Amino acid sequence: MANTLNLGVAGLGTVGSSLCTMLETRSDHFTQMAGRAVKVTAVSARNRDKQRGFSLDGVTWHDDAEALARDPNIDVFVELIGGEEGVAKAAVEAALEAGKHVVTANKALLAKHGVDLARRAEAKGVALNFEAAVAGGIPVIKTLREALAANTISRIYGILNGTCNYILSKMQDEQLPFDEVLKDAQQKGYAEADPTFDIGGFDAAHKLSILTTLAFGVSVPFDDVHVEGIEAVSAADIEAADELGYRIKLLAVSQQTDTGLEVRVHPALVAKHSAVAEVSGVTNCVAIDGDYIGSLLLVGPGAGGEATASAVASDVVDVARGLVLPPFVRPVSALTSSNCAELGAHQGAYYVRLTVFDKPGGMAAIAKCMADENVSIESIVQRRPDSELPGGDRSGNSGQAATVILITHKTTEKSIRDALTAIEQAGKVSQPPQMIRIEVL
Ligand SMILES: NC(=O)c1ccc[n+]([C@@H]2O[C@H](COP(=O)([O-])OP(=O)(O)OC[C@H]3O[C@@H](n4cnc5c(N)ncnc54)[C@H](OP(=O)(O)O)[C@@H]3O)[C@@H](O)[C@H]2O)c1
């Protein structure tokens, strides 16, 4: 049997401690899977005195993660600290420079610096594996790197943030407002005290940017990803979407179009009968459209210590078996620069919620603004304002706000945006219009 594979693990938090526990309690299993013993030889974290739930006997402790990365006694540097800059980046660079294989779960680091790190790994002939960085326990990186090699991919999309999916699912199931569900998610540990990174769509965008490079062979600067979060999705939108046969999900989509590659993260209406609509709670999914396989859907845990450590361990086993692949499928020299499409050219149907003053001519003016931009309306529902309820004045001239829900036929994003701007400028609405894309899956 080959020599023991020695790991240096930096970061012993949720993922790092699960990984070390897994390797300790299942050492025989890993020896069989890897064809050689796999051992944690050295570690680094901030607090040496913290109880970690596994034994550090005989394991070298480094206060400095960069020193661990250069430790001559390790073969693989496993980075589980997190963060796109700082110590995680410096330590990964140091490990690659020292000719160590690197395994990481750090999506932020890869979204910002993945191509540069891949170039360094290729130059040294070592692995840079990051299965856990996208959708936690779902093996999507291996699927793209290995299983789908024959395919040209036209679209990859999915639910890549469990926090957002939990919030939207609970708003749907329990008819609760966003703020209340966010508080509940924070109490349950599904959302951070500062939830901006998740609910603002940035976490999903990091993962999408990595998937896009793998799937399309393009390097996408993170700033080119269009990102919208779920903060503006209201209980009224969820209810209206439900009545119309849809669910609202935070979708991450990369899609080849006639005008270029669309790379976008935003709330979207998806048909209730679609498989993606059924993915609820903290569960993630990734769908891939390829020319030979058609459509493929992977569903599973997008986070959690054990699920994520399971993905990290699979990367370690690959290294133990001697598998070293270009990190982004193609060598970095074969990656092209992204030709991201302008979102104004995006074609699709739209859901629109307007809060319209209950006055004669209001609906006609809205219809005209839409027609002026060639936006054709598929369906329109006006909810009665309070004045129309039994006991109200029923004049149709109360000036109260009434909710109008529109579904458009396929149009361009520029047209619908221009139409909504015209409606606002005409003074027909009391609040900014809500617009959500409808995604055909
Ligand atoms: N948690 C998940 O479900 C999940 C899922 C997918 C991907 N990931 C990714 O996995 C990585 C780790 O996430 P996590 O949830 O395990 O984070 P975490 O629980 O916050 O753990 C971070 C670890 O890094 C250590 N650390 C912080 N600064 C350090 C430094 N300067 N030098 C050495 N160690 C340092 C901390 O030490 P102390 O323990 O001493 O404070 C802690 O052990 C991140 O990139 C994250 O995005 C996580």
Ligand as a Chemical Component Dictionary entry (heavy atoms), coordinates in Angstrom:
data_LIG
# 
_chem_comp.id                   LIG 
_chem_comp.type                 NON-POLYMER 
_chem_comp.pdbx_formal_charge   0 
_chem_comp.three_letter_code    LIG 
# 
loop_
_chem_comp_atom.comp_id 
_chem_comp_atom.atom_id 
_chem_comp_atom.alt_atom_id 
_chem_comp_atom.type_symbol 
_chem_comp_atom.charge 
_chem_comp_atom.model_Cartn_x 
_chem_comp_atom.model_Cartn_y 
_chem_comp_atom.model_Cartn_z 
_chem_comp_atom.pdbx_ordinal 
LIG N1  N1  N 0  -20.679 25.616 7.341  1  
LIG C1  C1  C 0  -21.148 25.155 6.195  2  
LIG O1  O1  O 0  -22.222 24.519 6.148  3  
LIG C2  C2  C 0  -20.383 25.365 4.921  4  
LIG C3  C3  C 0  -20.920 24.870 3.706  5  
LIG C4  C4  C 0  -20.203 25.028 2.519  6  
LIG C5  C5  C 0  -18.985 25.710 2.563  7  
LIG N2  N2  N 1  -18.530 26.214 3.751  8  
LIG C6  C6  C 0  -17.243 26.930 3.725  9  
LIG O2  O2  O 0  -16.333 26.245 4.569  10 
LIG C7  C7  C 0  -15.414 27.190 5.150  11 
LIG C8  C8  C 0  -15.443 27.015 6.672  12 
LIG O3  O3  O 0  -16.759 27.273 7.120  13 
LIG P1  P1  P 0  -17.223 26.931 8.618  14 
LIG O4  O4  O 0  -18.698 27.066 8.635  15 
LIG O5  O5  O -1 -16.607 25.689 9.084  16 
LIG O6  O6  O 0  -16.589 28.178 9.401  17 
LIG P2  P2  P 0  -16.446 28.358 10.990 18 
LIG O7  O7  O 0  -17.295 27.400 11.723 19 
LIG O8  O8  O 0  -16.602 29.818 11.245 20 
LIG O9  O9  O 0  -14.917 27.946 11.263 21 
LIG C9  C9  C 0  -13.848 28.737 10.856 22 
LIG C10 C10 C 0  -12.581 28.173 11.462 23 
LIG O10 O10 O 0  -11.493 28.965 11.009 24 
LIG C11 C11 C 0  -10.650 29.231 12.113 25 
LIG N3  N3  N 0  -9.927  30.480 11.862 26 
LIG C12 C12 C 0  -10.399 31.728 11.790 27 
LIG N4  N4  N 0  -9.405  32.594 11.570 28 
LIG C13 C13 C 0  -8.281  31.864 11.488 29 
LIG C14 C14 C 0  -6.921  32.168 11.295 30 
LIG N5  N5  N 0  -6.507  33.428 11.138 31 
LIG N6  N6  N 0  -6.016  31.157 11.278 32 
LIG C15 C15 C 0  -6.400  29.878 11.436 33 
LIG N7  N7  N 0  -7.693  29.521 11.644 34 
LIG C16 C16 C 0  -8.609  30.506 11.672 35 
LIG C17 C17 C 0  -11.557 29.322 13.303 36 
LIG O11 O11 O 0  -10.816 29.098 14.495 37 
LIG P3  P3  P 0  -11.503 29.006 15.959 38 
LIG O12 O12 O 0  -12.365 27.770 15.933 39 
LIG O13 O13 O 0  -10.358 28.856 16.878 40 
LIG O14 O14 O 0  -12.264 30.271 16.136 41 
LIG C18 C18 C 0  -12.545 28.196 12.992 42 
LIG O15 O15 O 0  -12.055 26.980 13.489 43 
LIG C19 C19 C 0  -15.861 28.549 4.640  44 
LIG O16 O16 O 0  -15.118 28.902 3.504  45 
LIG C20 C20 C 0  -17.312 28.337 4.267  46 
LIG O17 O17 O 0  -17.764 29.228 3.269  47 
LIG C21 C21 C 0  -19.183 26.064 4.910  48 
# 
loop_
_chem_comp_bond.comp_id 
_chem_comp_bond.atom_id_1 
_chem_comp_bond.atom_id_2 
_chem_comp_bond.value_order 
_chem_comp_bond.pdbx_ordinal 
LIG N1  C1  SING 1  
LIG C1  O1  DOUB 2  
LIG C1  C2  SING 3  
LIG C2  C3  SING 4  
LIG C2  C21 DOUB 5  
LIG C3  C4  DOUB 6  
LIG C4  C5  SING 7  
LIG C5  N2  DOUB 8  
LIG N2  C6  SING 9  
LIG N2  C21 SING 10 
LIG C6  O2  SING 11 
LIG C6  C20 SING 12 
LIG O2  C7  SING 13 
LIG C7  C8  SING 14 
LIG C7  C19 SING 15 
LIG C8  O3  SING 16 
LIG O3  P1  SING 17 
LIG P1  O4  DOUB 18 
LIG P1  O5  SING 19 
LIG P1  O6  SING 20 
LIG O6  P2  SING 21 
LIG P2  O7  DOUB 22 
LIG P2  O8  SING 23 
LIG P2  O9  SING 24 
LIG O9  C9  SING 25 
LIG C9  C10 SING 26 
LIG C10 O10 SING 27 
LIG C10 C18 SING 28 
LIG O10 C11 SING 29 
LIG C11 N3  SING 30 
LIG C11 C17 SING 31 
LIG N3  C12 SING 32 
LIG N3  C16 SING 33 
LIG C12 N4  DOUB 34 
LIG N4  C13 SING 35 
LIG C13 C14 SING 36 
LIG C13 C16 DOUB 37 
LIG C14 N5  SING 38 
LIG C14 N6  DOUB 39 
LIG N6  C15 SING 40 
LIG C15 N7  DOUB 41 
LIG N7  C16 SING 42 
LIG C17 O11 SING 43 
LIG C17 C18 SING 44 
LIG O11 P3  SING 45 
LIG P3  O12 DOUB 46 
LIG P3  O13 SING 47 
LIG P3  O14 SING 48 
LIG C18 O15 SING 49 
LIG C19 O16 SING 50 
LIG C19 C20 SING 51 
LIG C20 O17 SING 52 
# 
